[in-house]
Amino acid sequence: MVQQNIHGGDIYRNQVSLDFSVNINPFGMPQRVREALEAAVAWCERYPDIRSEALRDAIAGAKGIAPADIVCGNGASELFPAILRAVHAKKVLLPVPSFYGYEYAAKSVGAEICCHELLETDGYAVTERFLTAIGEGVNAVFLAVPNNPVGTVVEPELLEKIAERCQKYGVTLILDECFVMFTGAEERYSFLKKYRNYPRVVIVRAFTKLYAMPGVRLGYLVCSDAALTEAIRADLPEWNLSVFAQQAGCVACGQRAYVEHSVAFVCRERAWLTEQLSEIGITVFASNANFLMIKDGRPLAKELLKKGILIRDCSNYRGLSGGYYRIAVRRREENERLLAALAQVTGSSVVENGKDDKKPAAVPDGIEYVMPQEIEKRSFSIIEEELQLRGITLPVEEAMVTKRVIHTSADFSYAQTMTYSAGAVETAKWLITEGADIVTDTNMALSGINKRVLARYGGSVHCFMADEDVAREAKERGVTRATVSMERAAKIEKPVIFAIGNAPTALIQLYGMIEEGYRPAFIIGVPVGFVNVEAAKELILQTKIPHIVNRGRKGGSNVAAAICNAILYELGR
């Protein structure tokens, strides 16, 4: 029986609040892939496409290769042994240390394993020495670009020499490119542009790491040898890919913005994390992946697990011993928590930009330490990251207003429901510089709007809702206070920006006044609630008055104030 190795640090048998042991995209699954998985439920009463043609076409289109050269599998781990069985591998060459899955695949087909030891003096990189290990008797060679657990790449010139030597001796070269996108230099390090010249080369990739979907189980291989691809395909089970995997994969192939943003972030954060780890005295090996291998004589994995943080102990990798660990590159706040915990374990201090950050001695789990003056900046950075991951691009003129609403509400649905008339933000800014007043419908919004900036241009903020005479008149007439307040505001003898965050009746009254000839300078329509809220907003959208309106039920006084402040802050800059 072949013993299975557990990937990462096994969250199922440990109490973990933060997992650095598994190397998946720190931004999580793309929202549109998640939606595709939900939509796939409707297809569960049908068999999936046995040849995964739509998925192969999507991969081919994304990578510029022929669909006939692609075989899809239930993760890369299903494809590795299938390749070995198809080539009748008797002896398999592995560089060590490397991913255990290669050894597991070789053992599962009864092949002899031949190990080529990578040297620490070379940073555990594959060098020219590897060429001499490829010769008579070897049927298959595994190589990863980048290699796991170190993150080193095989330089393109050397990789082509290895492919040529494999071609010469009839050896199948299995290139694992599951992490190649995270190098930030796919064009340089991937073999996809050259594989058609080398029919003995089989490139294997997976959706697991890049798209953060290990539970979906989806991978594919690329090979120009038609007979070999057909033999591999025949070896795989029928219907080996569920409708979930196929539909998720098709959608994932179109998430270009998500990929570009994720890769750029990982490359930046990898460099930063390497520097920070070195600052606290931990040896870090050079990496081109979304993980780092570190070396330290202390029992880091054991001590960090006490704090709920899981890292990968690499002592069970061939070619490594105790004291080697692998950590994933995650998001900044998570990386900072890891660094703080490591500083406690090692007795070091966390240093950033050459200065002690004066961080408290203990940072509780789940808490990101941010200097008070940096909180807003950090918040907007997170908002920008999440918008990109959701595939949302905001119009430049409107972006800061929408982002401030998201910042106020922590609700990204506003990115799709905020509606602006043509040139709305510039119009509002111009009105303020001309001395316009703002009228709102709650004291909460009145308190939240930045009066100091508004006053620079001669403007004031008003809320008539709580005035005693307004309340008295409303009672006498049998109307709402919002109605009387809007009438009172119409008597202001200067341009008025209406910021309505609570009362849909205020918008309804404004619409009636507009129908009778009144011309407010600008309307911010974001009341919240269930009765007449949506209809009242739609009335304002029908007018020709410059406006910012949030469609649907959501809104509120805080949102109205946030919109006003976003415009005022833009003027302040």
N, C-alpha and C positions, 0 to 999 in steps of 0.2 A: 504493500500500500504506500502510495506517495504522500508524504506529510505536507500539509498545506501551511504556508507561512501567512500570518495575519498582516494585511497591509497597514501601514501607519502604526499607531499606538493602540488601536482597538478601543474605541470609545464605548463599546458595548459591555466591556468588563471593567471599566474604570469610571469613577466620578469625575467628570470633566466639564469645566466651564469654558475653556478655550483650547481648541485643538490645533496645534502646530505640526502634528505628525503626518497629516495628509496634504498633499500638494495640489489643491484645486484652486481655481480662480477665486480670489478673496471677495469679489463682488457678487458671488452667487449666480444662480441660473438667470439668464436673460428673461425678462418679463414675458416676452412674446413666445419663448419656448415653453414657459410655464402655462401660458394660455393654450398653446398647441397640445400640451399633455391633457389639459382639461377637456379640450374639444375632442380628443381622440376617444374619449369614453363612448361617444356615439357610434364608434366603429367596432366596439368590442364584440358585437354579435356577428361579425364577419371575420373570415380568415384574413390575415395580413398578406400582402403581395409576396409571394414565395421568392421572387427574384429582386425585390426591393428596387424596382426600376426608377421610381420617382426619386428615391433617396440617392441612387447612384447618379442620376442626371443632375441632382442638386450639387453633389460633391464635385462632379466633373465640371460643372459650370463655375463653381467657386474656385477651383484649382487649375483650370485650364488643361484638363486631361481627358482621355477617352473613357466613356462609361464602361466599355467592354474590358478595360484594364482594372476595374474596381470589383472587389469582393467585400461584402459587408458581413460583420460578425457581431456576436453578442459580447462586445468589448474586445480589446486587443488580446485578452487572455484566452479567448476561444480560438483566435486565429493562429497564435504561435504554435500550438501542437498540430493544428490542421496543416500548416505549412510543412512541418517536419514529417508528418505522415505522407504527405503528397510527394516529397522528394526522397522518401525511404531513408531518412537520416539514421546512420549508425554511430556516427561520431560528431559531436557538436562542440565547437570552440566558443568559449565565453571569456571576455575580459573580466577580471575581478579586482575590486568590488564592482558589482553591477546588480541590476534588478533581479530578485530571486525568481520572478516569473519565468525567466528563460530556462533556469535550471529545472524548475517544476515541469515545464513543457517537455524538456529533453527526457526527464525521468519518466514522464507519462507515456512516452513512446518507446521506452526501453533503450534509449541511445546512451552511448558512453559520453561522459563529459570531460572535456579537456580544458583546463583553466590557464589563462595567460594573466600573470600577475602584473597589475599596474603599480607603479612605484610612487611612494609619497614624495620622493625627491622631484618627481615630474608633476606634482600636483594631482596625481592619479589620472593623468591624461593619457590617451592612446598616442603612442609615438611610432616611429618607423620600426621599432622592435617587433610590433605586432605582425608585420608582413611575414616575418620568418616563421611564425606559428601556423600560417596558412599553407597547407601542402597536401601531399598524398595521405589518404585515409580520412581526412576531414570532409564531411558532407555538407555541413551548415555552420555558419558563423553568425552570432548575434552581436550587433553594435547598436548603441543608443546615442542619439544626437539631440540634446545633451544626455550625458550619462547620469544615471540615478545610482547612488545617492550624492554624488559629488557635484554634478552640474557642469562638467567639462564637455567641450565639443570636440569633434574630430575635424581638424582643419580641412577645407575642401580639396586641396591638392593631395593630401594624404588619403583622404577618403576615396578619391578616384583611383589612386594606386591600389588600394585594397580591393576595390571593385574589379579592377583589371586582373589582379592576381586570382581572385575568386573565379572570374570568367575563364582564366587560363587552366585552372585545375578542376573546373566543373563543380565548384562549391557554391551553394546558395547563400547569398549574403542577405540576412534579415536585418533591415535598418529600422529601428524603433525611433520614430519621430514624434512621439506623443507629447514631448515638451518643446519641440523646435520653435513653435510660435513665440514662446516666452523668451527666446534669445533676443527678440527685437530685430533679428536679421535673418528672417526666413529665406530670403532670396539667396543669401550667401551660404547658409548651412544646410538647407534642404537639398535632397537629391532628386526632387521631382522634375527639375528641368533636364536631367540627364538619364533618368531611368530607362528610357526607351532604347538607349544605346547599350544597355546591360541587361539582357533577359534573365540573368541569374540573380538580379537584385529584386528583393521584395520589400517595399516600404510599408510600414504599419503605423497607423495613426488611430487616435481615439478621441471621442467627444468628451470624455470624462473630465479631463483636467481643465481644458480651455473654457468649456461651457458650464463647469461645475454641476455635472449631472451623472455622477458615478452610479447612482441607483437606477438609472435608465438602462445602462449596459449597451453601449454602441461604439463600435470601432470599424475600421475598414483597412484593406490593404490595396496596394497599387503594384502591378507587375505587367510587363509587356509581353511575357510568354503566355500566349493564349492557352496552350495545352496545360501549363502549370496552374493558371487561374481556374481553369475548368476542373482540374483534379482537386484543387482546394475546395471549390464550391461544392463538388460532389461529396466531399468528406464531411461537410457540415450538416447538421440536422435540418430537416424540412422546417419551414416557417421559424427559423431561428431568431428572427427579429419581430417583436410585437408591433402592433399598430402604434403604440406609444413611442417606441424607439424610432420608427420610420418617420412619423409626423414631426417629432421633436427634432430629428436630424435635418429634415428638409427645411424647417424654419431656422434652425441654428446656422445653416449655411449662408443665410442672408443677413446675419447680424454683424455686418462689417464694422459699424461704428462701435459696437460693444467690444469687439475684438481689438480694434485699434486703441481704444481708450484703456482697456485692461492691460494690454501689452506695454504701452507707454508707462502706465502707472507702475507695473511690476518692475520694469527696468530701472526706473527712478528709485523706487522703494528698496530694491535689492542693493543698490549702491549705498543708500543711506543706512540700511540695516547692517551692512558689512562694516561700515565705518563705526557705527555705534557699538557693535559687538567687540570690535578691536579695541575701542577706547576703554572697555571694562576688562581688558586682559584676556579675551577668549580668542583662540586661534581660528581663523575663518579661511576656508579654501575658496579660491576663485571659482565663481559659478556664472553660467550663462542661462540658468533656469529660474523657475519661481520657487527655488529652495536653496538653502545653504547648508553645507556640511561644516560642522565645527568640531574642535578638539579641545578637551579639557579633562584634567585628571580627576575632578570632583564628580560625585554622583548626581549630575545635573537632572537627569530624567526623574530620578527618585524624589529629589527635593522639590522640583517644580510640580510634580504630581500632587504633593501635599498641599499645594496652592491652587489645585484645580487646573493646572496647565500641562498639556500633554505634548511631548516632543518625541521624535523617533530615535530610540536607542539603536545604534547601528552595529552593536556587538555581534549580531547573528548574520551579518553580511560576510560572505567569503572574502578574505583579504583584509578584514578589519578586526580590531579587538575592542576591548572596553575603552571608554573615553571618547568615542566618536559618536556624534549625534547629528541628526538632520532636522532642520526647522524650515517650515514653509514661510514664504513671504506673504504676509497678510496685510490688512489695512493699517494705516498709521496708528490709530488709537489702540489696536490690538498689539502691534509691534512694540508700542511704548509700554504696554502692560507687561509683555514678556521681558523687556529690558529692565523694568523696575524690579520684577521678580528675580531675574538673574543677578541684579546688583545686590539684592538682599542675600541670595544664596552664596555669592562669591565675596561679599563684603566690600564691593566696589561702589562707586558713585556713578550715576548716569550723567553723561556729558553730552551736550548738544551745542553745535557750532562753537566748540572750544570753551564753553562756559558751563559751570555747574548750574543746573536748572532749578536748584533749590526745591526739588520735589520732596514732599513729605516722606518720612522714613518708610511708611507703609501705605500703599494705595490699595483700597479694598477691591476685591474681584468685581469686574463689571464697570469700574469707574475709570474713565479716561482723564488723566491729569492734563489740564490745559490752563495756562496762565489766564487770569480774569480778562485782561485786555485782548486776549487772542480768541475768546470764545465765539464772538460773532464772525470773525474771519474764518475760523474753523467750521462753523455751521454752514456758511455759504460755500465753502469748499466741498463739504459733504453733499450739499444740494446739487452743485454742479456735477459732481461725480455720478450721483444717482440719476440725474436727468439724462446724462449721456448713456448710462447703462440701460435706461428705459427707451432709448432711441428717440428722445425728444429734443428737438432743436427749437429754441424760442427765437422769435424775431428780435433782432438786436435792440430796436427801440423799446420794445415791451419787456425785455428780459428781466431788467432789474426790478420792475414793479411786480411781475409774477413771482420772481424768486423771493422777494420780501414777503409776499403773501404766504408762500410755502414756508418760509422761515417762521412766520407768526403762527401758522396752523399745523405745521408738520404734515401737511396733506398735499401729496403730489398730484391729486386729481385736478387741482386748480390750473395746472399746466395745460389741461385740455378744455377747461370750461370758461376760463377768463376770455372775455370778448372785448375787443377794442375797436372803436370807430377809426377811420383813416386819420393818421397823424395825431391820435388822442394824447399821447404823452407829451409831445412837443406843444400841443395846444394848451394843455393844463399848465405846463411850465411857463409859457408865455403869459397866460392869464394871471399867474401868481406874480410874475415880474411887473405886471401892470397894476398890481395892488388889489387883486380880487380877494374877497372874503370867502371863507368856507362855512357852510351851514351843515350841521350834522343832526342826527335824530336821537342821540343818547349822550348823557354826561360821560359815559365810559369813553366814547370816541372823542368827545371834547377834551377829556383829560389826556388821551393818548397822542393827539396830534401835536407836532412840534411847533409851538406858537412862536418861539424865539426866532426861528428861521423865517417863518411867515411874516413876522413883524418887520424884518429887514426891508421888505418890499411894500410895507404899508398895509398889510392884510391882517384880519382878525378872524377868530373862530367863534361861531355862535351855536347855541343849542337852546331853542325856545320851549322845548317839551316840558321842562319843570317849572316854567314861569307860572305864577299863581293866576295871572289874568288870562293866560292861554288855557289853563285847566278850567277856569270859570266859564269862559266863552264856549269852549267845547261842550261843556255840560249843558249850558243854556240852549245851544243850537242842536244838540243831539248828534254831534259828530265826534270824530277822534281828535285827540290833541295833535296827532301828526298832521291832520288836515289844516288845523288852525296855524300850526307852526310853519307849514309851507306857505300859507298865505302871508304870514308875518314876514317871512324871508323874502318874499317877492317885492316887498316895499323897500328893501335895501337899495339905495341909489348908487350902486356900483356893481361890477360883474360878480356873480355868485357861483361858486362851485358847491353843488349839493353832494354830500357824502352820506348816503343812507345805508346803515348797516343793521337796522333792526325792524323797521316798520314798513311792510309792503304797502300799507295805506298811504304812506308818504309818497311813494312812487306813483301810486294810482292818482293821488291828488295832483302831483306834478304833471302827469299826462293830461289830466283834464284841463289844467291851467294852460298847458302848451296848446291844446286844441282851441282854447279861447284867445290865443294870441301872445301869451307870455313866453319869453325866450330866456330860459336859464343859460348861463354861460357854459356850464359843464355839469354832467351828472355821473356820480359814482354810485352804481346801484348794486349793492351786495347784501340785501336783507337776508336773514336766516329764518327758516321755519317751514311750516307745512301748509298753512292756509293762504292761498292767493300769492304766495311768494314767487313761484315760477311764472305765473301769468303776468304779475306786475312787472317783472324784469323784461318779459317779452314785449310789453307795451313800450318801454323805453327804447328797446332795440328797433322799434318801428319808426321812431322819430328821427329827425335829422340833427338833433342836438348832439354835440360831441360827448362821448361817454366811455366809461369803462364799466362793464357789467359782468357779473359772474352768473352764468346760466345754472339752473338747477336750484336745489334747496339750500345749498351751503352758502355761508357768508358770515356776517356778524359785525359788531362794532369794532372788534379788534382788526378785522380784515379791512374795514373802511378806513381806519386810522393808518393801517400799514400801507395802503395805496397812497394816501396823502403824504405820508412820511417818505415813501420811496421817491416821490416826485420832488419833495422838498430837499431830500438828501442829494439828489442829482443836481439840483440848483446849487447846493452848498459846495459841491465838488467843483 
